[in-house]
Amino acid sequence: MEADDTLDCVGLYCPMPIAQTAKKLNEMGEGQVLEVLADDEGIKEDMPAWCNITGNEFLGIEEDGGEYRVYVRKSKQN
């Protein structure tokens, strides 16, 4: 998946990947896609739940050897 920007959260653990994602999305434009790199397994549940709460669009997750690539599209309400 092609992203407009990438956020490296490898080595960070809950709640930091979500907090950093929120901060980064605030800097991005509506409809832009953020790729979040993480190695905290909790992101598999945390990111979809956070997107549901905030109205951002969870686009999916890819797993590769303990590293996760999570894709989020910024909604217009944020």
C-alpha positions in Angstrom: 0.0 0.0 0.0 1.3 3.5 -0.8 1.4 6.0 2.0 1.8 9.7 2.0 4.1 9.6 5.1 5.7 7.0 7.4 5.9 7.0 11.2 8.6 4.8 12.8 7.3 3.6 16.2 9.7 0.5 16.4 10.8 0.1 20.0 7.8 2.1 21.4 5.2 0.4 23.4 1.5 1.1 24.3 0.3 3.8 24.4 3.2 5.6 22.5 2.5 4.3 18.9 -1.1 5.5 19.2 -0.1 8.9 20.8 2.5 9.4 18.0 0.0 8.4 15.3 -2.5 11.0 16.6 0.2 13.7 16.7 1.4 12.9 13.2 -2.1 12.7 11.7 -2.8 16.2 13.1 0.0 17.5 10.8 -1.4 15.7 7.7 -4.1 16.7 5.3 -7.6 15.1 5.0 -7.5 11.9 3.1 -3.8 11.3 3.4 -2.5 7.9 4.4 0.0 7.3 7.2 2.1 4.1 7.4 3.0 3.3 11.0 5.9 0.9 11.6 5.8 -0.9 15.0 7.0 -4.0 16.8 4.5 -3.9 19.6 2.0 -6.7 19.0 -0.7 -4.6 20.8 -1.0 -2.4 17.8 -3.0 -5.1 16.0 -5.9 -4.4 18.4 -5.1 -0.9 19.5 -5.0 0.8 16.1 -8.4 -0.4 14.8 -10.0 0.5 18.1 -8.4 3.9 18.1 -9.5 4.5 14.5 -13.1 3.5 15.4 -13.1 6.0 18.3 -11.6 8.9 16.3 -13.3 8.3 13.0 -10.0 7.8 11.1 -10.1 5.0 8.6 -8.1 1.8 9.4 -6.9 0.5 6.1 -5.1 -2.6 7.2 -2.0 -4.2 8.7 0.8 -6.2 7.3 3.0 -8.4 9.5 6.6 -9.3 8.6 8.7 -11.1 11.1 7.4 -9.4 14.2 7.3 -5.9 12.6 3.9 -4.4 11.7 3.0 -1.9 9.0 -0.3 -0.3 9.8 -2.1 2.0 7.4 -4.5 4.8 8.5 -6.3 7.4 6.4 -6.9 10.7 8.1 -10.6 11.6 8.2 -12.0 15.0 7.6 -13.2 15.5 11.2 -9.7 15.5 12.6 
